[in-house]
Amino acid sequence: MTAQATLLSVNGTARAVTAPGETRLTSVLRDALGLTGTKVGCDAGDCGACTVLLDGVQVCACLVPLAQAEGRSVTTVEGLAATAMGAALQRAFLHHGAAQCGICTPGMLMAATELLAANPRPTEAEAMASLGGVLCRCTGYRKILEAVLAAHGFLEDGRPPIMPAAGCAVGSRMPRADGLAKVTGADRFGADAAPAGSLWLRAVRSPYPRARFAFGDWAPLLARHPGLIRVLTAADIPGRNGFGIYPDIKDQPVFCEREARYRGDCLCALVSDRATLDAIRFDELPITWEVLEPVTLDGAPGGEALHARWPDNVLTTGRVVSGDAEAALSASVHVAAIGIETSFVEHAYIEPEAGWARRIGQRVEVFACTQAPYMDLEEVAGVLGIPQAAVRIIPSACGGGFGGKLDVSIQPMLAVAAWLLDRPVRAVLPRSESMVSSTKRHPARITARAGCDATGRLTGFAFEGLYDTGAYASWGPTVAGRVPVHAMGPYRVPAVASRARAILTSNPPSGAFRGFGVPQAAIAQEALWDRLADSVGLDRLEFRALNALRAGDTTATGQVLEHSVGLVACLDALRPRWQALRAEAAAANARGGVRRHGVGIACMWYGIGNTGMSNPSTMRVTLGPDGLVFHNGAVDIGQGSTTVLLQIAADALGLPAGGFRLVLGDTDLTADAGKTSASRQTFVSGRAAAAAGKALRDAVLLRANAGPEAKLAWDGSELLVDGRPLALEAPLEGIGRFDPPTVPLDANGQGIPYATYGFAAQVAALSVDMELGTVHLRRIVAAHDVGRAINPTLVEGQIHGGIAQGIGLALMEEYLPGRTENLHDYLIPTVGDVPEIECILVEEREPLGPFGAKGIGEPALVPTAPAIFSAIRDATGATIMRIPALPHRVLDAIGR
Amino acid sequence: MTAYRRPTSLQEALALLAEAPRPPLLLAGGTDVYPARAAGEAWMQPSDRPLLDLSALPELAGIEERADHHRIGALVTWAALRDAALPCWFDALRQAAAQVGGAQVQNRGTLVGNLCNASPAADGVPALLALDAEVELAGRRGTRRLALRDFILGNRQTGRAPDEIATAVIVPKATPGARARFEKLGARAYLVISIVMVAVVVEATDGRIARARVAIGACSPVAQRLPALEAALTGLPVEAAAAIPQPEHLAPLSPIDDVRATAGYRRHTALVLLRRALSAPAEARAA
């Protein structure tokens, strides 16, 4: 059969496409027409990333057969700028910081375009209804709504955004330096590009949580599928068949050997052309199984060993002990206790793992979405058994990470395939495969007790956390190490005994997820304060203010906090809102009805950077024939480091931020900035960027023989120093490096785990339907001490996004292997689930930080869920102990 | 029949269906067909079922008002229903249409496709059950109608014969002034699969309920009408309706525990939502 060409109009141009009629329109646009601005997040209509307009109506292109588009008009993000409103909307998105990682942005833009075409000045409710089908995991939706509602105001003003002047970048709301590509669809994510002639790789994964297996004869499969070029198994790994975060724990195999340890564990990989791969069925594979009983958190401690190296299944124990907590609790006037259980939480970045690898001589290049290019480099070198210098990692635009793209996923197997076949090989994980195979937030079972004296001053705190770390170590040790330090929260507690254990099970590997176990701990800790406050008869905010850490206090690890302890300032800022919202809730409750209103509060602290370990960053700024170049190896996963670090470097140098060319992420072209995690890039890489900018400034001034106060400026492409052109005989460079000073923790958790901490408090106002158990958020007020807001718009964006993930953690997200492996059974917040958010930025300068700045990525999320549970308690009297608080659990808790 | 066909007349479609060596999957808006494919593909279970695309059949298009019923063609989307000017007894169905999926699903998904997919949580079923809707089925031997309650046989099972196409849903007219209401309970604002759904259609004469039709979804393999409750409501003043539903009225339901909720919660909230749905007309009058 010869397929007939299908004619359709795409962005106003007639196109003829020869493909089967049932081909998804996404595939037509991306693969046949090269319009990769339309993203694929799920292939199931669950995420809306592929939203395009079909005859002006928003549709998920993944659900439209090519034949149904025949003779019709398709508009994609690439066609948006051609209309006045489309271009205005793009400018509004840039101005309002509505794009973070950018993976949902094309879908959001197209959904909004349908609305704005009919109604240029919509209400918020109308905008929500239009955007309800597009999921965003970064922004918390609020800035997207702002941009859509304001788009009409950008119709007249076609000018590019105004960039801050020299020396004025820090503190400005300059638009994202990488934003334009995100609103035009030009950004290249992992699935958007690959070398010509790339083969495709498909991982074969275990459907069983625990099973022994054996491969039979592959010959029949290879004969049946002549296009199948290679089957890669453990035997094909040239180097070490193992990867893992810690240099001494490479326990996760690229390809399993004889035993699969979780549902999704990778057995082998098939490499061929795409059509061949798509036709191969799992039951054709020569695999025989011996299914074993999975080990769960109930049976794991002291049960059958899952790894010989950890005979009791205890991967790591973290501990902080100061004073005698038991004695303090016994002597306390008031004591409270709580036990909670949380669930696996999926990162649900809208971009599934994707990328390619190719061999160039004796080197290998890997292009993929990642949060940690240099860690990927080490893993790929180890797996291939080649020197690290022979590996180049080129990060793609990263469509969300949140910790989930810190571990390697497809990188090692792609590298192995490309290395052995000497051909480029690419892979894109389907949504369900991404969810099944990737790491998760640790489910935690926590018991905690706390005591205070008659005036409400805390006396002692005891915490025991059992964290299900799943099949492999991943970031389990990091979680077990970080939790006990943070478990008592940002409060003065004289006696502390906190312990967290990471337990190996047959579950998906639990790894890094925004907060590294601290959000789970904060839920328990903050519930205790509410109870103690009630016992003492203190207002719940005032109880926290009474006990809040202040500058000069000593923490449970023995660290004296000298500077930048802004919790009291956060609480002071919240107090009037707290009182007003409490009064509103009381008034609403007095009116009666089935809804009970409540207001909750929670605080948090968060250590910036690695726990008691070196985590340096190096940045470089050069001035030469190719202009002023910022070599920045920090991966921007949407949080904004590309922009923030540029602002810092620009002001340190004294030239406008708009005048830099950016070289980003590529390990051949940038130095190791460390991973994008632990809320460290603004603080650690920011200090390095400031030092690099300053070093280049010093070099320029030396060359110009100018004093430290000299003014730098551009005259076209010529650099002026105090008005005089600078003669450059050779390129100049400035290199900056920073490693936050810490002291490793001893056996009792004593030391200086972090150089600085973020502090925050959030208030949540909500109502609970007492008959249905449903929770309706009304408002969240978030006060965050960020040291210095380098870019307030981006800081707010982080707070909004963290709050949205906190809402998900609190109310709906529950990953159940085998059951919620897609984005319609696994629920993350939609645009309608995030209430109005007020951000209050508190700036208690951190002397170590660049221009006083600290991190914000994780602090944004930590207090949200506890504040929501506090508000549910306030509204109903019920304490939520099983999380997420799905409606039936809330109703259960109310009934207890 | 080859893997994919898109006929342009019902006759051609029925011929293709009759001659197909393997029963093809019928495709309209694609909002169920493609997700199912994706789920299979993720575990290397590609679908090799041929597709018969019904989207170009003129006989399946549009909403028509006839003497004693409305005919909703099988290609009518949720969005078309949501935005249509339809009599008041369609309000529950239109509320369901406005809450299914997100705008993209509403723009593509069809009501009849939702019936044919026969999910226990199908958003279109309770309202149509409460309207005593029938499904129009075309075959080469002619057209027949099947009451919706007889059409959906179980989870993902329907009474459509392999050589038939569901061409429309037929909705008998209710009395003018009938009040219809839909309540959907889910764990988030958009794109949510229902935990419980309630649809009621109440027809009243002089303030007394002449006929009440009540259906509950997502609480049994197939959404259920509640005949005992309907009987109990008949003849009562409209204002009294909300107090009537009692646990024993839920006897036809058989809810299960799943990832979204427990069986007990479903029973409880079904009753709560019923009472709310039945109180709505009175409240609306008061307002």
Chai-1 contact restraints between the chains, C-beta under 6 A:
chainA,res_idxA,chainB,res_idxB,connection_type,confidence,min_distance_angstrom,max_distance_angstrom,comment,restraint_id
A,P20,B,Y4,contact,1.0,0.0,6.0,A-B,restraint_1
A,G21,B,Y4,contact,1.0,0.0,6.0,A-B,restraint_2
A,G21,B,R6,contact,1.0,0.0,6.0,A-B,restraint_3
A,E22,B,Y4,contact,1.0,0.0,6.0,A-B,restraint_4
A,E22,B,L51,contact,1.0,0.0,6.0,A-B,restraint_5
A,D43,B,A38,contact,1.0,0.0,6.0,A-B,restraint_6
A,A44,B,P35,contact,1.0,0.0,6.0,A-B,restraint_7
A,A44,B,A38,contact,1.0,0.0,6.0,A-B,restraint_8
A,G45,B,T31,contact,1.0,0.0,6.0,A-B,restraint_9
A,G45,B,P35,contact,1.0,0.0,6.0,A-B,restraint_10
A,G45,B,V105,contact,1.0,0.0,6.0,A-B,restraint_11
A,G48,B,Q104,contact,1.0,0.0,6.0,A-B,restraint_12
A,T51,B,Q104,contact,1.0,0.0,6.0,A-B,restraint_13
A,V57,B,N107,contact,1.0,0.0,6.0,A-B,restraint_14
A,Q58,B,A103,contact,1.0,0.0,6.0,A-B,restraint_15
A,Q58,B,Q104,contact,1.0,0.0,6.0,A-B,restraint_16
A,V59,B,Q104,contact,1.0,0.0,6.0,A-B,restraint_17
A,V59,B,N107,contact,1.0,0.0,6.0,A-B,restraint_18
A,V59,B,R108,contact,1.0,0.0,6.0,A-B,restraint_19
A,C60,B,Q104,contact,1.0,0.0,6.0,A-B,restraint_20
A,L63,B,G30,contact,1.0,0.0,6.0,A-B,restraint_21
A,L63,B,T31,contact,1.0,0.0,6.0,A-B,restraint_22
A,L63,B,Y34,contact,1.0,0.0,6.0,A-B,restraint_23
A,L63,B,R108,contact,1.0,0.0,6.0,A-B,restraint_24
A,A67,B,R6,contact,1.0,0.0,6.0,A-B,restraint_25
A,Q68,B,S55,contact,1.0,0.0,6.0,A-B,restraint_26
A,S130,B,A103,contact,1.0,0.0,6.0,A-B,restraint_27
A,G132,B,G102,contact,1.0,0.0,6.0,A-B,restraint_28
A,G132,B,Y190,contact,1.0,0.0,6.0,A-B,restraint_29
A,G133,B,G102,contact,1.0,0.0,6.0,A-B,restraint_30
A,G133,B,A103,contact,1.0,0.0,6.0,A-B,restraint_31
A,G133,B,Q104,contact,1.0,0.0,6.0,A-B,restraint_32
A,D278,B,P46,contact,1.0,0.0,6.0,A-B,restraint_33
A,R281,B,M44,contact,1.0,0.0,6.0,A-B,restraint_34
A,F282,B,M44,contact,1.0,0.0,6.0,A-B,restraint_35
A,P430,B,E41,contact,1.0,0.0,6.0,A-B,restraint_36
A,P430,B,A42,contact,1.0,0.0,6.0,A-B,restraint_37
A,S432,B,A42,contact,1.0,0.0,6.0,A-B,restraint_38
A,E433,B,A42,contact,1.0,0.0,6.0,A-B,restraint_39
A,E771,B,V272,contact,1.0,0.0,6.0,A-B,restraint_40
A,L772,B,T269,contact,1.0,0.0,6.0,A-B,restraint_41
A,L772,B,V272,contact,1.0,0.0,6.0,A-B,restraint_42
A,M812,B,A187,contact,1.0,0.0,6.0,A-B,restraint_43
A,M812,B,R188,contact,1.0,0.0,6.0,A-B,restraint_44
A,L816,B,V259,contact,1.0,0.0,6.0,A-B,restraint_45
A,R819,B,V259,contact,1.0,0.0,6.0,A-B,restraint_46
A,T820,B,V259,contact,1.0,0.0,6.0,A-B,restraint_47
A,L827,B,A187,contact,1.0,0.0,6.0,A-B,restraint_48
A,L827,B,R188,contact,1.0,0.0,6.0,A-B,restraint_49
A,T830,B,R188,contact,1.0,0.0,6.0,A-B,restraint_50
A,T830,B,A189,contact,1.0,0.0,6.0,A-B,restraint_51
A,T830,B,Y190,contact,1.0,0.0,6.0,A-B,restraint_52
A,T830,B,L191,contact,1.0,0.0,6.0,A-B,restraint_53
A,G832,B,A189,contact,1.0,0.0,6.0,A-B,restraint_54
A,G832,B,Y190,contact,1.0,0.0,6.0,A-B,restraint_55
A,D833,B,R188,contact,1.0,0.0,6.0,A-B,restraint_56
A,D833,B,A189,contact,1.0,0.0,6.0,A-B,restraint_57
A,L886,B,A187,contact,1.0,0.0,6.0,A-B,restraint_58
A,H888,B,A261,contact,1.0,0.0,6.0,A-B,restraint_59
A,H888,B,T262,contact,1.0,0.0,6.0,A-B,restraint_60
A,H888,B,Y265,contact,1.0,0.0,6.0,A-B,restraint_61
